[in-house]
Amino acid sequence: MTKDEIYNWIAKDLVESFEISPERITPEARLYEDLDIDSIDAVDLIVKLKQVTGKRMQPEAFKSVRTINDVVEAVYGLIHT
C-alpha cells in the first residue's frame, strides 16, 4: 500500500465508522482534539488497521500518534518493515 492508499482508507473508515464529516479529515487533523477520537475509538482503529495490513500495531506505538498523517506514517512503516 502507498501512503495515499493508506490515507484514503483511513479517511473513508473515519467517515463510515465514526461519522466524522469528510471536510474535517485532513492529514494535519489531530485525532483527539480535532476529530474527537477517544481511546476506545483508537483501539477500534488499531484493530481495523490489523485487518487491512495483516500486521499488528502495538498500542504503545499508537500513543505517539497525534494526527492522521502520523497514523499514515505508522501504518506505512509497519507494512514496509
TATASUL-V350270 format. One line per field, one symbol per residue. phi: phi as a letter, one per 30 degrees, with the letter a starting at -180 (. if undefined). burial: + if it has 16 or more other C-alpha atoms within 10 Angstrom, else -. A space follows every 50 residues. Layout:
phi: ???
burial: ???
This chain:
phi: .dddddeddddddddddchcdeddcbedddedddchdcdddddedddddd dddibccdeddddddccddddedddedddcc
burial: -----++--+++++-----+----+---+++---+-+---++--++--+- ------+----+--+-++++++++++-----
